[in-house]
């Protein structure tokens, strides 16, 4: 398993297990929908880490594209929703970091 897959796996497991540990600290305290979204995104990271660990170069490039699209969606959320701006921006930065690791 590559280092970025292990990091993504740990990050993905932390989001559903403890959503307030990561970006959840940046969400409003009563944002149940935001914490649910973090759990779903965490599950995506776990699946992506597993697929990336066994997949070839093309699979990793596809994963990087998914990360870029996720970052774009978080930039849209950060722009449109002031209450979630900080959490969305942090999530966009994380997604871009994973994209860089996959696409470099």
N, C-alpha and C positions, 0 to 999 in steps of 0.2 A: 504494500500500500504506500502510495506516495505521500509526502508530508502534507500537501494541500488536501488530499482526500481525508487524512486523519484529522486535520484541523476542521474541515467542513463537517465531518462526522461528529466531532465533539461539540461544535457550534450548533449543529442541527439537533443533537440530543438535549442540549441545554435549553433551547427555546421552548419545546413542549414541556419539559420537566420543570423548568423554573423560568417562566416567561418574564418575570419581573427582574431576573438577574441581569439580562442584557438590555435590549432596547425597551423592555417593559419598564425600566426605571425612568425612561424618558417620556412615557405615555402618561396622560392624565390618570389619576388614581381610579376613576370609575369607568375606564374604557375597556369594557368586557369584549367588545367587538375587535378592538386592536389587539388584545391579548389572544383572542381566538385566531386572528390572522397570523400572529407570531407562531402559534402552535402549528398551523398549516404550513407556514414557511419552513419551520424546523423539520417537519416531516419531509418536505421537498429536499432539503439539504441532506437528510439521511439517505434518501433514495438516490440522490445525485452522487453522493460520496460512494455508495455501493456500486452503482453503475460505472462511475469513473474509475474505480479501483480495478475493475475487470475489463473495462472497455479499452479500445484502441485509441489512436490519435483522433480519428473522426468523431468518436463519442465524446472525447474531452473537448473538442472544438464546439460541438453542439451544446455541451454543458456551459461553455464560456458564453455562447450566444444567449442561452437562457438567462445567465447572470446579467448580461448587458440589458436584455429586455426587462428583467426585474428591476435593475437600477433605474431605467427610464421610467417605469411605473412608479417607483418610489419618489422620483423627482417630481412627477405630476402630483402625487399626493402631497408632497412637501409644499408645492406651490399653491395647491387648492385648499388645503386644510390646516389652518394655523395651529390648531390644537395638537395635531400630529406631526407638525413640521420637523421638530428635532429628531423624533424617532424615525421618521421616514428618511431624513437626510443621513442619519447614522446607518440605516439599513442600506441606503443607496451606496454609501461609501464601502460598506462591507461587501456588497454584491460586486462592485467594481474591483475590489481587491481579489475576490475569487475569480472574476472574469480575467483579470490580468494573469493570475496564476495558471489558468487553463489555456489562454491564448498566446502566451509568450513563447 
